[in-house]
Every structure is written in C-alpha cells, then in structure tokens.
Amino acid sequence: MNRQNSRGYAPLAARMRPGTLEEFVGQSHIAAPGRLLRRAIQADQLSSIIFHGPPGTGKTTMAMVIANTTRSRFIPLNAVLTGVKDLREAISDARRHREEEDRRTILFVDEIHRWNRSQQDALLPWVENGTVILVGATTENPYFSVNSPLVSRSRVFRLEPLGKADLRAVVLRALADGERGYGALNVKIHPEALEHLVNVAGGDARSALNALELAVETTPPDAQGTIVVDMAVAEESIQRRAVLYDRDGDAHYDTISAFIKSLRGSDPDAALYWLAKMVHAGEDPRFIFRRMLILAAEDVGLADPQALGLVTACADAFDRVGLPEGRFHLAEAALYLATAPKSNSALAFFDALETVEKEGKIDVPSHLKDASRDKKGFGHGEGYLYPHAYRDHWTAQQYLPDALQGKIFYNPSHQGYEEGIRLTVNRRREAQLAAMEEGGMVAPPEVLTFSPEDRMRDRWLQRSINQSGKQLAVVRDRILAAANLKRHAVLLDLNAGTGLLTWEAVRQIPEGSVWALAVNEASAATLRAQALKLDEMDRPVILAGPLERICHMVSAEGQGDVRFDAMVGRNALLSIQDKKSALNALGKILAPEGVISLVESVPRRGQRIYDLVNREGLDGHLFEKWMAAEESIYGNLNDPMVNWNQDDLALAFEQAGFEILHFQPEQTAVEIFVTDMVLSRWFPAEEKSFEKTTCLCYRERLKAVLSREEVEQVRHYLTVKLSGKQIRWRSESIYVKACPDTGRSMDTQHNVF
C-alpha cells in the first residue's frame, strides 16, 4: 500500500508546517513571548522584514504564520520562479486593495537573493511608499545578497539551526499527529534511531522530517502491523550531514572569519579545524594565505617579526608545490601563527592617521626639514642632532610637531620581541618628555624673511568642568555591558527615571523589547512623551509604580508569560526597605539564564557636606552640632536609604535565590562646580521642602537636630564658602551582577565591569 497516497501527495515536511505562533518550534530569540517580532505579528503592526538563515530553520514557515495571523492580505512569490512581470501584477493588486478597501498587503518573496539587482530595485518604491510590506527569506547574508536600500528599510532577523530538543519535538509531533503525520499508523522509533535523525539533520527540520518520511514510507510493517524505525533504517534514511559552505556566499566569510579569530586567539586546534573545512570545501589556498599574511603583520606583528617572513615563505613554497602536498605549507603557516606571541601594536599607525586627519596642516619642525636647499636662507635643518654621534646612537630631541609633543601612538606589548624593546622605548620616551618639560629640546625658531609674531608652543587652557554627565555615561555603559545584551533580548529597566539606561537599551536591542519602570506617573508620562519620537513597535513598554509590584504590572500588560533576559538599574534598590522581597519578585519574572546588572549607591559611605569646608567663619559649637546632625542622618536605622551596607545587599541577593557573579564596591571622586542649582537641591525654598517627595532634602533632615535659625546659618555659610567653587565629591557605589542560582560556578563568569 502507498501510505503517502492515503494522506495526500504533499511531503511530510509541507504537511507538518506550523500555521500559528503556538505551533512554531524553535527560534525563541525572535518568536518567544515579549519578543519584537511576536508582538508585531500579534498586533498586526508588521513592518518590512527579511528572514535570514540556513535551510530548514523556519523562514518560510514564519511567513505562513504571518499569513495566518495578520489581517493583511498575503501574496507569496518565489524569486526562482517569478520575475518583474509577476511583481508588477502583485503590486497592482496591492494598490487596488489599498485604495478601495484601505487594506494592507504583505508580499512574501522566498529566495529573494535569487532576484537580480534590477528586479530588487523594481520592488523598492512600493516598499518605500507602503504599498506592500516586504517579508523576504534568504539563505544568503542579506547584507551581501540583497540591495542595500531594501535592507536599510527592513528589519533583519537571523534564524539559527534548530537545537536537538527542537528537532526531537518536531519528529515526535509528526509521529503523533493523526491528520498530517503518522499518528494513524503504528510507528515505533528506537531512541538511538531518533537521536541519529536529530544529530545528522544538523539543525534542519525539513531534513529531519524528510528522513522520517523516507524511513516510515519504505519500511514494511512487521507481523503485528508495527512499522519499526531502528538504527539501521535511520542510517539509510539520512546518511551524511552536508557541509554548509558556499565559496561565494555567507559561509565563505563566516568560516574565514572563524579561522582568523582562532589564529588571533592562539588556538591551534580550532585553526586547523577551520582550515580543514575550507580546504575540504575547495576554498582557494591563495585567499587563505593572503589572510594569514595580513594577520602576521596585524596581530602577530613585532611580537614575532619572523612570522611575516615564514608565512611568505610558505606561500611561495605552495606556489611551487601545489596541491595536495601544499597542504603541509598551509598547516605550517597556520600553526606558526596560532602559537606565536601576539601584538597588534601596528594599529598605532591608524591612531596617527586619525590625528593627521583631525589636525590638518602642521608644519615640520625647522630642525627636521631638508637642509640641502635652504639652510642658509631659512635655517632649515639647523639644530638637528645626528644620533650616530652619540652614545648608543641615540639622543633626546624633538621629532613630533610642537602641538603634538608628548603624544603617544606606539605602545610595545609584553609579548615576544616587543617585550625586549619595551623598556628601551619607554625610557627614551620618558627622557624626551623630561627634556621637553625642562625646555632643553624646543626646536630653534625658523628664520623668516619677514617679522612675524613670536611662535610659541601650544598651551592648553585647563578648564574646571562638571563631570557628572561623563560619569553617568560611564556608569550606563558598564551596567549594560555587564548584562551581555543580545539584539533580541527582552530587558527591564528597574528604575527608568530620566531614561539613562532605557534609551541606550532601545538602541542596543532593536529586535527585542525594552520595558521601563518609572517610580510614579509623572516620570512615566515624561518617558512616554519621549517615546513618541520612535516608531510604535520600537517604543519601550513603560510601567509606573513601586518595584515591589513589578510582577502584577508585567502581568497586567497582557503580553503572555514574559520572562526577561536582563534586568538593569541604577539605584533601583536604594530606598527599598525590604530588598530581599523586591529581589524575590524580580526572580519570578527573570529567565532561567537571565542576569541582573545593577549599580547601587551607598549613601552611608558617601560624601559629608560638612567635610567640604573648614570651620573658619562659623561658630565652633554650631559646627559640632552640624557635624552631629549630619552623621545622625546616616545612623537612622529606620531610613531605608541609609540603614544598609554592602554586606546587607549581598545577603539580600543570596537569600532571594540569586548567585552573585560579580560584586564590586567602588569609590569615586568627581569634580563638580557648585552652582545655585546644587545649593537649591540641598536647601530648597521653604514652600518646596514640604512637598511630597520620595525622600527628605538635606534641609529637612538637618531640622531633626538643628533649629530653623541654625539651619539657615549653615545654608548661608555653605553659600559663601562654596558658591561658584569647584569641589571634589566622593561617593561609593556597588556594581552587582547576579543570576538565578542554578549551581553555576562564579569562576566561569567574566568580570566585565
């Protein structure tokens, strides 16, 4: 009996193609609840997108899911079978429905890279004016195979090969499905046979289903009517995993990239593996040698000056010997580079080039100019010290232009040959700088034929500036870097405030989603107003309320069972009384592999305002009372702002079930300029100081000990002493990175702060 005919002529892979988001298997980085793509499909707010990934990963399937889910019209085209004529008909149809029904059209172009440039250009105007929403699918890197204007108007989603668990689920679903699969038959698959199908399929769901179909359709049932798929049947059904390598496509660039990075990373085993993969696939050995010659200068450099010569010799030998024996020369060059000491100090050239581009025209110092033509007339070359006339064939003198004295481009590494010259280079550099500072090596003035103004060395005016903005930018970057964000991550900013972390996160995870928690509706309204500048699907989800109610607020958004890949925050726990309970709440909505990255100020260890001034000009008794009053602020055990230290914070994380990956207290000092605004924050106007705020100002805290008149004397004293002055403000913060405690060792984590 032809069992295929009993269930229709479509292949099993086509019959089992999912039709809804709930049926879709794998690609959780773009299809899981909370991800941008899933939200866009559910909200029918899709913009033009391109799916890129290997065969069998779900590109066409996701397009079909979009067709079944959205209310827009759906027109499928295959670039292999269609051309401009078919495209024009589809566009005409889309325009008609847009004008008559105000209905959008989604145009799905499978294998879009098969269209040539002119065919892709014909699509561009209609994507740009919104006549159609493009959904493209390609196995090639769209940044190489799709026209740049189309790519720039689309979101690109990379689909990865399916994991073993996903492939296993796909096969078992096909065996269980009575309508589309083999659920109506009595099929028994041995566990080792299933694992073989999963392993050899190499992440390709279509390959796994095709192998299953071949196994079931060609295996006769036994005496009991059972179709047994054992190891022998599985091996015949899918025998060899294909090596994905296109010499003109994405795998070409990815594999050579992996090879070069393995050499740079001094991993000879990985280098040989990627080299073997390229040779096996027929890559041009001369291309491989060319890349190794670049690496010998760029990444090995002067750490081993012989590397460039050896690779050149291997390349020359290969030209004489050819394949197959020339593979020895490829391997020798690769192994030498992989095991050589590394230095990229040659990149100093590009620092110098950047300086040249920024500085514009800078004159050559007179003593370095060519003296053969006009030494007598202009004094060119006068004062040059001939190094060979001195001991060790060196003497300190000026070689850089005046404006660049002290500029350092080249920094010898501690590797190989450079380690041997490092001390000499640094000592000579220090001697030259010392001579410059003492005025002993200033170039003699050029003799001119007219009377100019005196030429003097450039002097930089050092200005005292407020560094708080720069400091906050550094803090922001450290918090986000520690979170190891991926472009498709789902992130929660625990204390959005002005959006310091929120807006940068939106930039870093364009295919994910950002959630921002504001402490009150006023802050949330400000964030929402700023978010209006973004496209609707790019806007963060903005919540308002206390951190302790975060689970309720996330659930109320109705976006499914959202789990956050990362939570970030600056002073998110600062004023919370029960930090353990707050962290418990966060743990409920954090993904199992998620991380929390925070920086928390420790007010108890921060700057004392009384310590910014001396006692001069203030009554000694009042100064003592003032000191006692300010210290009492930090000793208040009922104040959640100050009643904790670093040990308390670490304990709260551990009790809430987190593993601390990084915990670093850090003291900083920043120069700030005391303006009227700074003073008004400490001592606001009387009518403002009684407004409802999350914490009392400095004035109100002092009033707990000092009288109103004494507080006014302190305010006046600080105004006289500090207004318009620059002060050094000390503070202590704790950088924390933690994850759910799953038994992972802290030793395996990277300290990225």
N, C-alpha and C positions, 0 to 999 in steps of 0.2 A: 504494500500500500504506500502511496506517495503521501506521507504525512504533511508535507508542506502544502499540497493542494487542498487538504482538508481545512486549512486555516488561511487560505488566500495566497497570492503569489508574492506579496511583499516580503522582503528578507526580515529575519527576526529583529535585526537592529532597527529597521524602519518601523516595524510594528510596536516595538517597545519604547519608541521615542517618547519621553515625557511631554505632557501637554500643559502642565501647571507648575508654578513655582514650588508647590509642595512635593511634587513628584521628582523634581530636578535633583540629581545626585552630584555631590562634589562642588568645587569652586566656591566654598564658603566665604572666601575672601571678597567675593563680589555679590554672592547670592544669599548670604545669611541675613536674618532679621537685623535691621538697622543699617545695612549697607546702602550706599547711594543708589546702585542700580536697582536693587529690590524696591526701594522706596519710590524711585522714578516710575517703575513699571506699575506698581500698585496705585500710584496717584495719577497714572496716565499723563505724566509730565516728562515723557522721554524726549531728550534732545538727540542730535545725531551722534552715533557711536560706531566704533569699529572693534570687533572681537578678533583677537589675535592669539593663536595658539596652535599646538600640534594637532594632527588628525585625531578624531575620536574623543575630544575633550569637552564637547558640548556647544560649539559655536552655533551650528545650525539649529540645534535643539533649543538653545536660549532664544533664538529668533522665533521659533514656533511658539514658545511660551509667551513671548511678547504678543504674537498674533492672536493667541487665545485669551490673553488677559486684558489688553487695552481695548478701548472703544474706537480707536482709529482704524481706518481702512488699512489693509495689509497687501502689498503687491510683492511677490517673490520673483527675483530674476537670478539666473545663474550666468556668471560672466563667461563661462566656457561656451555656452550655447546661445547667447544673445549678444546683440550689438547696439549701435546707436539707434537703429530703427525701432527696436523693442523699447529702448529707453524713452524715445520720443512719445511712443504710444502710452507708456506708463505715466509720463509727465502730463500729457494732455488729459488723461483720465483723472489724475490727481487735481489738476487745475479746475476741471469741471465740477468735481465734488466739493472743492473748496469754495467755489463761487456760488453754487446752487444750494449746498447743504451746510456750508461752513464746517466741514468735517476734514480733519487732518488725515494725511496718508503717510504710512510708514513704508518705505521702499527698502526691501531686503535684497542686497546684492551679495550672493555667495561667490567665493573665489574672486573677490573684487580686484585682486592683484593681476588677474588674467586680462583685464581691460587695459589697453594701451593708454598713453598719456592723453591723446585726443579724446578717447572715449570717456575717460575720467573727467576731463575738462568740460565735456558736454553736460555732465551732471552738476558741476559746481554752482552755476547760477541758481538752480532750483533748490539746492540745499541752502544757499545763502539767503534767498528771499523767503524761505519757509514753506515753499510749495510741497516739498517732501521732507520727511525726516529720514535720514540715511541710517540704515543698520547694515554695516559691512562685515564680512567674515573673510579672514585670510590666514593661511598658514605661514605666510611670509611676514617679515618685520615691516609693519606699515610705514615706518619712518624711511624705509628704503623703497618699498614697492608701491606705495600709494602717493599720489601727488600731494605735495606739501600743503597747498590751500585746503584740500579736503581734510587732511589730518588736523590742521590748525582749527578747523571748525567742528571737530568731533572729539568726543572723549574716547580714549583708547583703553580697552580692558584686556589684560593679558590672562588667558586661561591656561592653567597648568595641567600637566598629565595627572590623571586621577590616581589617588593613593590606593593601596591594596585593599583597604577596608571598603572604599567606594566601589571598586571593581567587583569585589566579592558580593556587595549588596546588589549590584546590577545583575550579576549572573543568577543569584538566588531569587531575585524578583522575577526574572524571566522563567525560571523553573516553577515558580508558584502561581504565576498569572494564568488563569484558565482560559481567558479570551484571546489575549495577544501572544502569550507564551506557551509553555509546555505543562501548565498546571493540570490540563485534562488528561495528560499521559502519565504513566507510572515511570518516572525517570529517577534513577538513583545515581548520584555522582559521588565518587570516593573523595574524601578530604584531600588526599595528595593530588588527585586529578584537578580538583578545584584550584588548589594552590598553584599548580603548573599553569593553568589557563591565566590566572591572575598575574603570575610572575612574568610569563613570556609576552603577555599583551602589552607590557611596558607603558601602562597608564592610558591605553587606548580602549575605551569602552566598546567601540564598534568592532575592534579586533577580537575582543573577548567574546562578544555576542556572536560574531561570525564563526568563531571556533566552536562555541557551544552548539550553534545550529548545525554545523557540519558533523559534530560528534553525535548529536541526537538523531539527525536525519539519515545517517549512514550506518547506524548501529541497530541490528535487528533485536527485537525483544527476546528474552530467554523463555524458558518453559512456563514461568509464572507470569509472563507478559510484562516483565520489567526491563526497561532499557538501562543497562548498566554502563556508565561512563567511568571506566577505570583509567589508570595511569597510561596504559598502552594506547587507549583510544584518544586520550587528551594529547599525548605526544604526537600522534599522527595528525590531529586536527590543527595544532598550532606548533610548529617545529622550531622556528628560529625567530628571535626578536630582531627586527630590522634596525640597522644603524642609521639614525636620522642625521644625514649630512648632505647638504646641497652646496656645492662649491661656489655657487653664485648667490646663495641666499643667507638666511639668518644664522643657520648652524655654522656656516663658514666663519662668520665674525665672532660668534659666541665661543667656538672651540679655540680659535687662535687667541682670543682674549683669556680663556681659562689657562692655556698653555703659558702665555706670557706672565700671567699673575702667579702661576705656580713657580716659574723661574725666579720671579721677583721675590716670592715668599720663601725661597730656598727649600722647596720640597721636590727632591729629585724623583720620587716615586710618582707623584702627580704629573710632573713634567713629562716623564716617559709615557704615562698613560695617554695624555692628550696628544703627544707627538705620534704615538702609535695609531690613535684614532684618525688623525689627519692623513698619515701615510696610507692607512688601510682604505680610506675613502678616496684616495687619489689626489690629494692636495699637492700643488706644485711645490717641490722641495726648495726652489729658489725663493719663493714667497716666505717660507719658514725661515730660511737663512737671513733674508732681509730683515725680518722682525727681530731675529736674535742679534744681528749686528747693531740694530737700534738699541736694544736692551743692554748690550755690552757697554755702550757709552753712557746711556741714560741712567741705568740702575746699578751697574757694577762700577763703572767709572774709574776714578783713581784709587778706589779701594783695592783694585787689582788691575793695574794698567796693562797686564799681559792678556786680559780677557778679549779685548778687541782684536789683537793680533791672532790669537788662537782661533776665534770664530772665523776670521777672514781666511786663515789657512785651511780650515775645514771646508769652507765654501769653495775655495779654489780646488781643493782635492776632490770634492764632489763633482765639480765640472769636468774633471779629468776621468773620474771613475764611473760616474753614473749609477743608476740602479741596477741590481739590488744591493751591491756592495756599498754604495754610497750611504746606505742607512747607518753604517757604523760612524760615519762622519757627522751625520745629523745627531746621533745619540751622544757622541763625544762632546760636541759643542753644547748640547742641552745639559748634559751632566756637569760640565765645567761651569757653566753659568749658574746652574742651580746650587752648586756647592761653593761658589766664590763668595767672598765678603761683598757686601752691598753698600753703595753710596750713591745718592742722587745729587751730590753737590754741584754737578754740572748744570743743574737747573738755576744756579745763581746767574747764569747768562740771561735768563728771561727776566729776573729781577732788574738786572742792569738795563735790559732793553725797555722795560716799563718805565724806568727812571728817565731814560733818554727821551721817550715819547712824551712824558709829562713835563720835563724841564725845558724842552725846546732847545734853542741855540745857546750853548755855553762855550765860552772861549777857552782855548787850550792855554794853560799857564805858560807864561812867557819863556821860562827856562826849559820847557819841554818842546818848544817849537823848533822847526828846522832852522839851523844856524847857517846853512850853506849859502843862502841867498841874501839875507838882510840883517845879519848880526851887527854889522857896523852901523846901519841906519836906524834900526829899531831895537837892537839889543836882544833879538831873538836867540835863545839858547844860552844867554848869559846867566851864570849861576848854577848851571847843571853840574851835578856831582857824578863823576864817572865811577860806577860801583866797583870796577875791577881794580881801581887804585886803592881800595880799602881792604881791611882785613875781612876775611870770609867773603870777599867780593860783594859786599853789601854795605850801604849806609842809609841812614834815615833821611828822606827828603820827600817833598810833596810830589805826588803823581796825579791825584784827583783834582778836578777844578775846585776853586775856592769854596763855592757854595756846597760842595759835596764832601768836604773834609770830615772825616770820622764815619762816613757811610760804609757799611759792611755788606758786601754781596756774598762772598765765598766763606763758607764755614766748613772746614775739613771735618770729616766724620771720625769716629773712633775705630773704623774698620780698616784692616789690612795696611796697605801702603800709606793711606792718609793718616793713620794713627802715628806713623813715624814722622810725618812732616807737620803734624798739627801743632806741636809745641813751638817749632821754629816759626811757623806762620803767625801764631798768636803773639809770640814775643816781639817779632819785628813790627807787627801791627801796633802793639802797645807802645813800643819805642817811638814810632812815628806820631802817634796821637800825643804822647807826652811832649815830644819836640814841638808839635804844633801849638799845644797849650802854652808852652813857655816862649813862643814866638821865634824859635830858632830855625823854623823851616818855612816861613812865609815866603812865597815867591817874590823875587825882586820886582818892583814896578816896571811896566813896559815903557820904553822910551817912545814918546809920541811926537808927531810933528806939530801938534798944537797944544794948547794949555787946557787940559780938561780938569773937571773936578777930581779930587783925590779919590782913587779907588780903594775901598775898604772891604774887608771880609764881611760876608753877610752875617748879620746878628739877628737872632730870632727873639722877638719880644714874647716873654713867657707870661701868659695871662692866667689869672686865677678864675676858674670857671666851676660852675656847679656840675658835678659828675654823676648826679643821681640818675639822669636819663641813661647814660652809658652803663652804669652799674645795673640798672634794671634790665637792659638789653642782654647783658652777660648772664644774669640770673635766668632770664627767659630761655636763652639758648641752652643753658646747662640742664634745665628741667626737661625740655623737650628732647634733647639729645639722649638723656638717660632713659627716656621712655622707648627708645628704639622704634620710632613710628614707621609703619609701612603706609604706602599711599592709600591703601584700602581700609585702614584701621577705623574703629569706632572709638572715639575719645570723649572723655568727660572732663571739662574744666571745673574743678570743685569750688573755685572762688573767682568767678569771672571778673568782677569789679569793672575796671575800665576796658577789659578785653585784651590785656597784655599778652596772655597766652592764647586766648581764643582765636584771634585773627591770624596769628602765625600758624596755629594748628590747621586752620582752614586752608592756608596756603600749602602746608606740607602733606595733607591727606585729601587730595582732590577727588579720589574715588571712594572715600569712606564717608564718615559723617562725624560732625562735632556737636557735642552737647555742652551747654554752658549754664552753670548755676549761679544766679545772682542772689545776693542776700535779701533784696527787697524789690518791690515792683518798680520803684523809681530807677534803680540800676538796670533792671531788666528792660524797661522801656527805652533807656538810652542805648542799650545793646541792640534792641530790635530796630531802632531808628537807623543805627549804623549798618545793620544787616540788609536794609532795603537797597543798598548800593549793589548788592550781589544778586546773581540770578537766583530764582526761587529754590532750585534744587541744591544750590551751594550754601544756602543760609544755615547757620547753626540752629539747633533746637535750643531755645532759651527758656530756662526754668527760673522760677522765683520762689524762694523760701529757705528755711533753715536746712543745713546739711543733714540733720538727723532724720528728715522726712524724705530723703532722696529716693528711696525705693518706691514710695507712694507716688511721687511726682513723675518718675520714669514710667511707671505702670500706667498712669493716667494719660500718657501721650498716645497710647493705643497703637504702638508700632511693633507689637509682638513681644516675644521674650528676648529683649535686647540684653546683650552682655557686652561690656566694654573691654576692649583690648588694652586700653590705657586710661589711667586717671592721673591728672596733673593738677598742681595747685601751688599757689604762693600764699602762705599763711592761712590755709584752709582750715586748720585745726586750732589756730592760735587762741581764739576766745571761747572754744567749746569746753564746757565743764567736764563732760563725760566723754573723753576721747576714745575710750575703748568701745562704747556703744556706737559712736559715729563710725568707727572703723568696721565694726561688725556689719553695719548697714551697707557700707561700701563693698564688703566682701560678698554680699548676696548678689550683687549685680556686676561683679568683676569676672571676666572669663577665666577659666582654669589656668590658662597660660598668660593671663594679663599681668600688668605691672602698675604700681602706683609710684609716681615720681613727684616728690614734694620738696619745697624748701620752707622751713618754719623759723621765723624769728624767735629769739629767746629774750623777751624784754628784761627778765631778771638779770641777764648778763650784759645788758646794753649800756649805752652812754648815760651818765648822770649829768643833768643840765647844770647843777651847781659846780660840777667839776670843769666847766668850760671857762670859768672866771676865777680870779683870785679874790681874797677878802677885802682888798683895798677899796675904800669908799663905802663900805657897808658895815653897819653896827655888828660887832663880833658876836653878840648874843643872838641877834637875828639870824646871822649866817649859820650858827649852830642849830637853831630851830629849823631853819630852811633845810639844812642837810638831813636832820632827823625826819622832817616831814616827807622829803622825797624818798628816803630809804624806807619809810613806813609803807609807801606805795607798793614797793616790791616785796614786802613782808606780809602782805594781806593774803592769808590762806583761803579766803572766800572769793578771791578775784581770779577767775579762770585765765585771765591774761597773764598773770604773773606767778601763779601758785604751782608751777611745774618747771622741771628742768629736763635735761637730755635723757636721764635715766628713766624718768616718768614716761617720756614719749616712746622710748624703745620698748618699755614694758607694755604700754598700751597696744602697740603693734603685735607683740608676741601673744598677748592674751586674746587678741581678736583673731588669732589664727593665721598670722602672716609670717613669712620668712623674710627677714631683713637681709637684703642683698648688699646694701651699701648704707652706711650711717656715718656721716662726716660733719662734726661741728666745725665751724669755720669763723674766725674773727676777721672782720674787715674794718677798714677805716677809709672814709671818703671825705674829700674836701668839699664843703658846701659854703655858699655865700648866704649870710643871714640877711634876708630881706624882710620887709614889713609883713609879707605873707607868712614867712616862717614864724615870726613872733606872734602873728594873729592866730596861728594854729595852737600855739601854747597858751595864749591869753586872748581868746575871742571876746568880742563885745559882750557885755553883760546879758543882753537880751538873747544872744545866740547860745551862750553857755548853758542855758537851761532847756534848750531844745532837746527833744528825744533823740538820742544817738545810741549807737551800739556800745560806746564806752565813753567815760567822762574825760574831759580835756584835762590838761595839766593844771590849769587854774582851779578847777573844781576839786581835784584830788588834793591839792595843797590846802584847800579850805577845811579839810578834815582835821588839820592840826593848827594851821595859822589863821589869824584873824583876817578880816577883809582888808584892813589897813596894811597889815604885814604883807599880804599877797600883793597889794598894789606897790609897795616899796620894792619887792623882789622884781615885779614886772618892770618898773622904772629903771632899776639897776641893770637888768639884763638888756634893756633897750639902749641905755647909754653905753654899756660895755661892748655889746655885740653887733648892734645895728650897723650894716654896711661893712662888716668884717668877715673875713674868711676863717672858718673853724674846721677842725678835724673831728668828724663824728664817728665814734666807734660803735660797732654792733656785733652781735653774734647770731649766726644762723646755723641751722642743721639741714643738710641735704640728706634726704631719705629716699631710698629705692627699695620697694618690697613687692613680694608676690604671694599668692596663696601658698601655704605651706604644703608642698607635695613631696617633701623629702629630698628636694634637690640641694646639692651641696653649694655653699657660698663660694667655695674655691673655684667653681666652674663659671662664676659670673664675672663679667667685665666691669671694672671700676671706671665708669665713663664720666664721672663728674669732674 
